Each structure stands twice: as structure tokens, then as C-alpha cells.
């Protein structure tokens, strides 16, 4: 199994959230959501980097 493959539950959650995003018509709401997602993405990168550094030390 690919260690970074999405689980079935994650795939369902992704599809649900994608549909939710598709219904948003308010630009301000989309901007806020985008900023939140960018922050979460960068935090995940930082956590992954930290986990790799811990594993290697």
C-alpha cells in the first residue's frame, strides 16, 4: 500500500468538500476558504518536514 495514498474515507471527505466548495458563490467566502487552505497546506508541509527530520536524527 502506498503510504501517502488517500483512504476511502478521505476520498469521500474530499468529494464532499469539493462539492461544498462548488456551491460557494460569495467571493469573500471563497477568498477566506482559500487562505485557510493555504495555511493548512503549509502547516502540513512543516509537520511533514519535522517528522522526517525527527526520523532521520
mmCIF file of the N, C-alpha and C atoms, coordinates in Angstrom:
data_MODEL
# 
_entry.id   MODEL 
# 
loop_
_atom_site.group_PDB 
_atom_site.id 
_atom_site.type_symbol 
_atom_site.label_atom_id 
_atom_site.label_alt_id 
_atom_site.label_comp_id 
_atom_site.label_asym_id 
_atom_site.label_entity_id 
_atom_site.label_seq_id 
_atom_site.pdbx_PDB_ins_code 
_atom_site.Cartn_x 
_atom_site.Cartn_y 
_atom_site.Cartn_z 
_atom_site.occupancy 
_atom_site.B_iso_or_equiv 
_atom_site.pdbx_formal_charge 
_atom_site.auth_seq_id 
_atom_site.auth_comp_id 
_atom_site.auth_asym_id 
_atom_site.auth_atom_id 
_atom_site.pdbx_PDB_model_num 
ATOM 1   N N  . UNK A 1 1  ? 0.848   -1.191 0.000  1.00 0.00 ? 1  UNK A N  1 
ATOM 2   C CA . UNK A 1 1  ? 0.000   0.000  0.000  1.00 0.00 ? 1  UNK A CA 1 
ATOM 3   C C  . UNK A 1 1  ? 0.888   1.248  0.000  1.00 0.00 ? 1  UNK A C  1 
ATOM 4   N N  . UNK A 1 2  ? 0.536   2.188  -0.834 1.00 0.00 ? 2  UNK A N  1 
ATOM 5   C CA . UNK A 1 2  ? 1.264   3.455  -0.924 1.00 0.00 ? 2  UNK A CA 1 
ATOM 6   C C  . UNK A 1 2  ? 1.042   4.245  0.369  1.00 0.00 ? 2  UNK A C  1 
ATOM 7   N N  . UNK A 1 3  ? 2.120   4.614  1.091  1.00 0.00 ? 3  UNK A N  1 
ATOM 8   C CA . UNK A 1 3  ? 1.959   5.278  2.387  1.00 0.00 ? 3  UNK A CA 1 
ATOM 9   C C  . UNK A 1 3  ? 1.297   6.651  2.305  1.00 0.00 ? 3  UNK A C  1 
ATOM 10  N N  . UNK A 1 4  ? 1.281   7.273  1.134  1.00 0.00 ? 4  UNK A N  1 
ATOM 11  C CA . UNK A 1 4  ? 0.639   8.582  1.043  1.00 0.00 ? 4  UNK A CA 1 
ATOM 12  C C  . UNK A 1 4  ? -0.673  8.525  0.253  1.00 0.00 ? 4  UNK A C  1 
ATOM 13  N N  . UNK A 1 5  ? -1.149  7.327  -0.022 1.00 0.00 ? 5  UNK A N  1 
ATOM 14  C CA . UNK A 1 5  ? -2.427  7.176  -0.713 1.00 0.00 ? 5  UNK A CA 1 
ATOM 15  C C  . UNK A 1 5  ? -3.564  7.566  0.236  1.00 0.00 ? 5  UNK A C  1 
ATOM 16  N N  . UNK A 1 6  ? -4.593  8.155  -0.331 1.00 0.00 ? 6  UNK A N  1 
ATOM 17  C CA . UNK A 1 6  ? -5.752  8.536  0.475  1.00 0.00 ? 6  UNK A CA 1 
ATOM 18  C C  . UNK A 1 6  ? -6.565  7.301  0.834  1.00 0.00 ? 6  UNK A C  1 
ATOM 19  N N  . UNK A 1 7  ? -7.104  7.306  2.035  1.00 0.00 ? 7  UNK A N  1 
ATOM 20  C CA . UNK A 1 7  ? -8.000  6.230  2.430  1.00 0.00 ? 7  UNK A CA 1 
ATOM 21  C C  . UNK A 1 7  ? -9.348  6.447  1.745  1.00 0.00 ? 7  UNK A C  1 
ATOM 22  N N  . UNK A 1 8  ? -10.185 5.443  1.776  1.00 0.00 ? 8  UNK A N  1 
ATOM 23  C CA . UNK A 1 8  ? -11.515 5.561  1.191  1.00 0.00 ? 8  UNK A CA 1 
ATOM 24  C C  . UNK A 1 8  ? -12.301 6.676  1.894  1.00 0.00 ? 8  UNK A C  1 
ATOM 25  N N  . UNK A 1 9  ? -12.169 6.751  3.216  1.00 0.00 ? 9  UNK A N  1 
ATOM 26  C CA . UNK A 1 9  ? -12.839 7.811  3.970  1.00 0.00 ? 9  UNK A CA 1 
ATOM 27  C C  . UNK A 1 9  ? -12.359 9.196  3.559  1.00 0.00 ? 9  UNK A C  1 
ATOM 28  N N  . UNK A 1 10 ? -11.069 9.321  3.327  1.00 0.00 ? 10 UNK A N  1 
ATOM 29  C CA . UNK A 1 10 ? -10.518 10.611 2.890  1.00 0.00 ? 10 UNK A CA 1 
ATOM 30  C C  . UNK A 1 10 ? -11.026 10.972 1.498  1.00 0.00 ? 10 UNK A C  1 
ATOM 31  N N  . UNK A 1 11 ? -11.131 9.978  0.629  1.00 0.00 ? 11 UNK A N  1 
ATOM 32  C CA . UNK A 1 11 ? -11.637 10.233 -0.716 1.00 0.00 ? 11 UNK A CA 1 
ATOM 33  C C  . UNK A 1 11 ? -13.087 10.717 -0.661 1.00 0.00 ? 11 UNK A C  1 
ATOM 34  N N  . UNK A 1 12 ? -13.904 10.102 0.189  1.00 0.00 ? 12 UNK A N  1 
ATOM 35  C CA . UNK A 1 12 ? -15.282 10.540 0.343  1.00 0.00 ? 12 UNK A CA 1 
ATOM 36  C C  . UNK A 1 12 ? -15.341 11.960 0.911  1.00 0.00 ? 12 UNK A C  1 
ATOM 37  N N  . UNK A 1 13 ? -14.517 12.241 1.908  1.00 0.00 ? 13 UNK A N  1 
ATOM 38  C CA . UNK A 1 13 ? -14.481 13.577 2.510  1.00 0.00 ? 13 UNK A CA 1 
ATOM 39  C C  . UNK A 1 13 ? -14.039 14.611 1.471  1.00 0.00 ? 13 UNK A C  1 
ATOM 40  N N  . UNK A 1 14 ? -13.055 14.286 0.679  1.00 0.00 ? 14 UNK A N  1 
ATOM 41  C CA . UNK A 1 14 ? -12.582 15.171 -0.376 1.00 0.00 ? 14 UNK A CA 1 
ATOM 42  C C  . UNK A 1 14 ? -13.695 15.470 -1.379 1.00 0.00 ? 14 UNK A C  1 
ATOM 43  N N  . UNK A 1 15 ? -14.417 14.451 -1.786 1.00 0.00 ? 15 UNK A N  1 
ATOM 44  C CA . UNK A 1 15 ? -15.518 14.648 -2.732 1.00 0.00 ? 15 UNK A CA 1 
ATOM 45  C C  . UNK A 1 15 ? -16.610 15.520 -2.119 1.00 0.00 ? 15 UNK A C  1 
ATOM 46  N N  . UNK A 1 16 ? -16.948 15.270 -0.861 1.00 0.00 ? 16 UNK A N  1 
ATOM 47  C CA . UNK A 1 16 ? -17.980 16.069 -0.186 1.00 0.00 ? 16 UNK A CA 1 
ATOM 48  C C  . UNK A 1 16 ? -17.558 17.528 -0.106 1.00 0.00 ? 16 UNK A C  1 
ATOM 49  N N  . UNK A 1 17 ? -16.326 17.772 0.336  1.00 0.00 ? 17 UNK A N  1 
ATOM 50  C CA . UNK A 1 17 ? -15.835 19.147 0.465  1.00 0.00 ? 17 UNK A CA 1 
ATOM 51  C C  . UNK A 1 17 ? -15.722 19.822 -0.895 1.00 0.00 ? 17 UNK A C  1 
ATOM 52  N N  . UNK A 1 18 ? -15.334 19.067 -1.917 1.00 0.00 ? 18 UNK A N  1 
ATOM 53  C CA . UNK A 1 18 ? -15.254 19.628 -3.262 1.00 0.00 ? 18 UNK A CA 1 
ATOM 54  C C  . UNK A 1 18 ? -16.626 20.080 -3.741 1.00 0.00 ? 18 UNK A C  1 
ATOM 55  N N  . UNK A 1 19 ? -17.635 19.288 -3.457 1.00 0.00 ? 19 UNK A N  1 
ATOM 56  C CA . UNK A 1 19 ? -19.000 19.678 -3.832 1.00 0.00 ? 19 UNK A CA 1 
ATOM 57  C C  . UNK A 1 19 ? -19.451 20.902 -3.043 1.00 0.00 ? 19 UNK A C  1 
ATOM 58  N N  . UNK A 1 20 ? -19.105 20.949 -1.754 1.00 0.00 ? 20 UNK A N  1 
ATOM 59  C CA . UNK A 1 20 ? -19.439 22.123 -0.943 1.00 0.00 ? 20 UNK A CA 1 
ATOM 60  C C  . UNK A 1 20 ? -18.807 23.381 -1.526 1.00 0.00 ? 20 UNK A C  1 
ATOM 61  N N  . UNK A 1 21 ? -17.539 23.286 -1.916 1.00 0.00 ? 21 UNK A N  1 
ATOM 62  C CA . UNK A 1 21 ? -16.820 24.431 -2.482 1.00 0.00 ? 21 UNK A CA 1 
ATOM 63  C C  . UNK A 1 21 ? -17.470 24.861 -3.794 1.00 0.00 ? 21 UNK A C  1 
ATOM 64  N N  . UNK A 1 22 ? -17.913 23.908 -4.582 1.00 0.00 ? 22 UNK A N  1 
ATOM 65  C CA . UNK A 1 22 ? -18.531 24.232 -5.871 1.00 0.00 ? 22 UNK A CA 1 
ATOM 66  C C  . UNK A 1 22 ? -19.816 25.038 -5.718 1.00 0.00 ? 22 UNK A C  1 
ATOM 67  N N  . UNK A 1 23 ? -20.449 24.963 -4.568 1.00 0.00 ? 23 UNK A N  1 
ATOM 68  C CA . UNK A 1 23 ? -21.704 25.696 -4.368 1.00 0.00 ? 23 UNK A CA 1 
ATOM 69  C C  . UNK A 1 23 ? -21.488 27.121 -3.870 1.00 0.00 ? 23 UNK A C  1 
ATOM 70  N N  . UNK A 1 24 ? -20.262 27.471 -3.479 1.00 0.00 ? 24 UNK A N  1 
ATOM 71  C CA . UNK A 1 24 ? -19.988 28.800 -2.945 1.00 0.00 ? 24 UNK A CA 1 
ATOM 72  C C  . UNK A 1 24 ? -19.985 29.818 -4.084 1.00 0.00 ? 24 UNK A C  1 
ATOM 73  N N  . UNK A 1 25 ? -20.757 30.878 -3.913 1.00 0.00 ? 25 UNK A N  1 
ATOM 74  C CA . UNK A 1 25 ? -20.798 31.942 -4.918 1.00 0.00 ? 25 UNK A CA 1 
ATOM 75  C C  . UNK A 1 25 ? -20.285 33.264 -4.363 1.00 0.00 ? 25 UNK A C  1 
ATOM 76  N N  . UNK A 1 26 ? -20.112 33.348 -3.063 1.00 0.00 ? 26 UNK A N  1 
ATOM 77  C CA . UNK A 1 26 ? -19.627 34.574 -2.428 1.00 0.00 ? 26 UNK A CA 1 
ATOM 78  C C  . UNK A 1 26 ? -18.100 34.642 -2.531 1.00 0.00 ? 26 UNK A C  1 
ATOM 79  N N  . UNK A 1 27 ? -17.607 35.656 -3.223 1.00 0.00 ? 27 UNK A N  1 
ATOM 80  C CA . UNK A 1 27 ? -16.169 35.796 -3.452 1.00 0.00 ? 27 UNK A CA 1 
ATOM 81  C C  . UNK A 1 27 ? -15.410 35.920 -2.139 1.00 0.00 ? 27 UNK A C  1 
ATOM 82  N N  . UNK A 1 28 ? -15.908 36.678 -1.196 1.00 0.00 ? 28 UNK A N  1 
ATOM 83  C CA . UNK A 1 28 ? -15.230 36.848 0.098  1.00 0.00 ? 28 UNK A CA 1 
ATOM 84  C C  . UNK A 1 28 ? -15.122 35.505 0.820  1.00 0.00 ? 28 UNK A C  1 
ATOM 85  N N  . UNK A 1 29 ? -16.171 34.723 0.756  1.00 0.00 ? 29 UNK A N  1 
ATOM 86  C CA . UNK A 1 29 ? -16.151 33.404 1.391  1.00 0.00 ? 29 UNK A CA 1 
ATOM 87  C C  . UNK A 1 29 ? -15.113 32.505 0.715  1.00 0.00 ? 29 UNK A C  1 
ATOM 88  N N  . UNK A 1 30 ? -15.042 32.571 -0.608 1.00 0.00 ? 30 UNK A N  1 
ATOM 89  C CA . UNK A 1 30 ? -14.033 31.791 -1.334 1.00 0.00 ? 30 UNK A CA 1 
ATOM 90  C C  . UNK A 1 30 ? -12.620 32.246 -1.002 1.00 0.00 ? 30 UNK A C  1 
ATOM 91  N N  . UNK A 1 31 ? -12.431 33.550 -0.870 1.00 0.00 ? 31 UNK A N  1 
ATOM 92  C CA . UNK A 1 31 ? -11.113 34.073 -0.505 1.00 0.00 ? 31 UNK A CA 1 
ATOM 93  C C  . UNK A 1 31 ? -10.706 33.598 0.882  1.00 0.00 ? 31 UNK A C  1 
ATOM 94  N N  . UNK A 1 32 ? -11.621 33.643 1.823  1.00 0.00 ? 32 UNK A N  1 
ATOM 95  C CA . UNK A 1 32 ? -11.337 33.190 3.185  1.00 0.00 ? 32 UNK A CA 1 
ATOM 96  C C  . UNK A 1 32 ? -11.001 31.698 3.190  1.00 0.00 ? 32 UNK A C  1 
ATOM 97  N N  . UNK A 1 33 ? -11.793 30.925 2.490  1.00 0.00 ? 33 UNK A N  1 
ATOM 98  C CA . UNK A 1 33 ? -11.547 29.483 2.416  1.00 0.00 ? 33 UNK A CA 1 
ATOM 99  C C  . UNK A 1 33 ? -10.191 29.191 1.787  1.00 0.00 ? 33 UNK A C  1 
ATOM 100 N N  . UNK A 1 34 ? -9.864  29.906 0.719  1.00 0.00 ? 34 UNK A N  1 
ATOM 101 C CA . UNK A 1 34 ? -8.579  29.714 0.047  1.00 0.00 ? 34 UNK A CA 1 
ATOM 102 C C  . UNK A 1 34 ? -7.419  30.023 0.979  1.00 0.00 ? 34 UNK A C  1 
ATOM 103 N N  . UNK A 1 35 ? -7.514  31.103 1.718  1.00 0.00 ? 35 UNK A N  1 
ATOM 104 C CA . UNK A 1 35 ? -6.456  31.458 2.666  1.00 0.00 ? 35 UNK A CA 1 
ATOM 105 C C  . UNK A 1 35 ? -6.322  30.410 3.757  1.00 0.00 ? 35 UNK A C  1 
ATOM 106 N N  . UNK A 1 36 ? -7.448  29.906 4.252  1.00 0.00 ? 36 UNK A N  1 
ATOM 107 C CA . UNK A 1 36 ? -7.414  28.850 5.265  1.00 0.00 ? 36 UNK A CA 1 
ATOM 108 C C  . UNK A 1 36 ? -6.751  27.586 4.717  1.00 0.00 ? 36 UNK A C  1 
ATOM 109 N N  . UNK A 1 37 ? -7.081  27.235 3.476  1.00 0.00 ? 37 UNK A N  1 
ATOM 110 C CA . UNK A 1 37 ? -6.489  26.046 2.857  1.00 0.00 ? 37 UNK A CA 1 
ATOM 111 C C  . UNK A 1 37 ? -4.990  26.208 2.623  1.00 0.00 ? 37 UNK A C  1 
ATOM 112 N N  . UNK A 1 38 ? -4.578  27.399 2.197  1.00 0.00 ? 38 UNK A N  1 
ATOM 113 C CA . UNK A 1 38 ? -3.149  27.650 2.013  1.00 0.00 ? 38 UNK A CA 1 
ATOM 114 C C  . UNK A 1 38 ? -2.390  27.518 3.330  1.00 0.00 ? 38 UNK A C  1 
ATOM 115 N N  . UNK A 1 39 ? -2.961  28.050 4.393  1.00 0.00 ? 39 UNK A N  1 
ATOM 116 C CA . UNK A 1 39 ? -2.326  27.944 5.708  1.00 0.00 ? 39 UNK A CA 1 
ATOM 117 C C  . UNK A 1 39 ? -2.235  26.474 6.133  1.00 0.00 ? 39 UNK A C  1 
ATOM 118 N N  . UNK A 1 40 ? -3.330  25.738 5.992  1.00 0.00 ? 40 UNK A N  1 
ATOM 119 C CA . UNK A 1 40 ? -3.332  24.321 6.369  1.00 0.00 ? 40 UNK A CA 1 
ATOM 120 C C  . UNK A 1 40 ? -2.314  23.532 5.550  1.00 0.00 ? 40 UNK A C  1 
ATOM 121 N N  . UNK A 1 41 ? -2.213  23.832 4.277  1.00 0.00 ? 41 UNK A N  1 
ATOM 122 C CA . UNK A 1 41 ? -1.253  23.160 3.393  1.00 0.00 ? 41 UNK A CA 1 
ATOM 123 C C  . UNK A 1 41 ? 0.173   23.415 3.860  1.00 0.00 ? 41 UNK A C  1 
ATOM 124 N N  . UNK A 1 42 ? 0.509   24.661 4.161  1.00 0.00 ? 42 UNK A N  1 
ATOM 125 C CA . UNK A 1 42 ? 1.862   24.987 4.592  1.00 0.00 ? 42 UNK A CA 1 
ATOM 126 C C  . UNK A 1 42 ? 2.158   24.397 5.982  1.00 0.00 ? 42 UNK A C  1 
ATOM 127 N N  . UNK A 1 43 ? 1.157   24.365 6.848  1.00 0.00 ? 43 UNK A N  1 
ATOM 128 C CA . UNK A 1 43 ? 1.350   23.742 8.161  1.00 0.00 ? 43 UNK A CA 1 
ATOM 129 C C  . UNK A 1 43 ? 1.606   22.245 8.010  1.00 0.00 ? 43 UNK A C  1 
ATOM 130 N N  . UNK A 1 44 ? 0.922   21.602 7.091  1.00 0.00 ? 44 UNK A N  1 
ATOM 131 C CA . UNK A 1 44 ? 1.144   20.175 6.853  1.00 0.00 ? 44 UNK A CA 1 
ATOM 132 C C  . UNK A 1 44 ? 2.545   19.931 6.306  1.00 0.00 ? 44 UNK A C  1 
ATOM 133 N N  . UNK A 1 45 ? 3.010   20.794 5.428  1.00 0.00 ? 45 UNK A N  1 
ATOM 134 C CA . UNK A 1 45 ? 4.379   20.678 4.914  1.00 0.00 ? 45 UNK A CA 1 
ATOM 135 C C  . UNK A 1 45 ? 5.375   20.801 6.070  1.00 0.00 ? 45 UNK A C  1 
ATOM 136 N N  . UNK A 1 46 ? 5.150   21.761 6.952  1.00 0.00 ? 46 UNK A N  1 
ATOM 137 C CA . UNK A 1 46 ? 6.046   21.957 8.099  1.00 0.00 ? 46 UNK A CA 1 
ATOM 138 C C  . UNK A 1 46 ? 6.022   20.733 9.017  1.00 0.00 ? 46 UNK A C  1 
ATOM 139 N N  . UNK A 1 47 ? 4.829   20.183 9.268  1.00 0.00 ? 47 UNK A N  1 
ATOM 140 C CA . UNK A 1 47 ? 4.729   18.981 10.114 1.00 0.00 ? 47 UNK A CA 1 
ATOM 141 C C  . UNK A 1 47 ? 5.444   17.802 9.469  1.00 0.00 ? 47 UNK A C  1 
ATOM 142 N N  . UNK A 1 48 ? 5.285   17.646 8.169  1.00 0.00 ? 48 UNK A N  1 
ATOM 143 C CA . UNK A 1 48 ? 5.942   16.548 7.459  1.00 0.00 ? 48 UNK A CA 1 
ATOM 144 C C  . UNK A 1 48 ? 7.458   16.700 7.506  1.00 0.00 ? 48 UNK A C  1 
ATOM 145 N N  . UNK A 1 49 ? 7.925   17.924 7.289  1.00 0.00 ? 49 UNK A N  1 
ATOM 146 C CA . UNK A 1 49 ? 9.362   18.182 7.351  1.00 0.00 ? 49 UNK A CA 1 
ATOM 147 C C  . UNK A 1 49 ? 9.908   17.844 8.733  1.00 0.00 ? 49 UNK A C  1 
ATOM 148 N N  . UNK A 1 50 ? 9.178   18.253 9.749  1.00 0.00 ? 50 UNK A N  1 
ATOM 149 C CA . UNK A 1 50 ? 9.595   17.993 11.124 1.00 0.00 ? 50 UNK A CA 1 
ATOM 150 C C  . UNK A 1 50 ? 9.627   16.476 11.416 1.00 0.00 ? 50 UNK A C  1 
ATOM 151 N N  . UNK A 1 51 ? 8.612   15.773 10.936 1.00 0.00 ? 51 UNK A N  1 
ATOM 152 C CA . UNK A 1 51 ? 8.558   14.318 11.152 1.00 0.00 ? 51 UNK A CA 1 
ATOM 153 C C  . UNK A 1 51 ? 9.729   13.626 10.465 1.00 0.00 ? 51 UNK A C  1 
ATOM 154 N N  . UNK A 1 52 ? 10.072  14.063 9.268  1.00 0.00 ? 52 UNK A N  1 
ATOM 155 C CA . UNK A 1 52 ? 11.205  13.470 8.546  1.00 0.00 ? 52 UNK A CA 1 
ATOM 156 C C  . UNK A 1 52 ? 12.510  13.762 9.289  1.00 0.00 ? 52 UNK A C  1 
ATOM 157 N N  . UNK A 1 53 ? 12.667  14.996 9.745  1.00 0.00 ? 53 UNK A N  1 
ATOM 158 C CA . UNK A 1 53 ? 13.887  15.363 10.491 1.00 0.00 ? 53 UNK A CA 1 
ATOM 159 C C  . UNK A 1 53 ? 14.000  14.525 11.768 1.00 0.00 ? 53 UNK A C  1 
ATOM 160 N N  . UNK A 1 54 ? 12.876  14.334 12.469 1.00 0.00 ? 54 UNK A N  1 
ATOM 161 C CA . UNK A 1 54 ? 12.891  13.507 13.676 1.00 0.00 ? 54 UNK A CA 1 
ATOM 162 C C  . UNK A 1 54 ? 13.270  12.058 13.349 1.00 0.00 ? 54 UNK A C  1 
ATOM 163 N N  . UNK A 1 55 ? 12.737  11.560 12.252 1.00 0.00 ? 55 UNK A N  1 
ATOM 164 C CA . UNK A 1 55 ? 13.010  10.175 11.869 1.00 0.00 ? 55 UNK A CA 1 
ATOM 165 C C  . UNK A 1 55 ? 14.475  9.974  11.479 1.00 0.00 ? 55 UNK A C  1 
ATOM 166 N N  . UNK A 1 56 ? 15.073  11.010 10.931 1.00 0.00 ? 56 UNK A N  1 
ATOM 167 C CA . UNK A 1 56 ? 16.458  10.898 10.474 1.00 0.00 ? 56 UNK A CA 1 
ATOM 168 C C  . UNK A 1 56 ? 17.486  11.198 11.569 1.00 0.00 ? 56 UNK A C  1 
ATOM 169 N N  . UNK A 1 57 ? 17.029  11.752 12.668 1.00 0.00 ? 57 UNK A N  1 
ATOM 170 C CA . UNK A 1 57 ? 18.001  12.099 13.731 1.00 0.00 ? 57 UNK A CA 1 
ATOM 171 C C  . UNK A 1 57 ? 17.973  11.125 14.873 1.00 0.00 ? 57 UNK A C  1 
# 
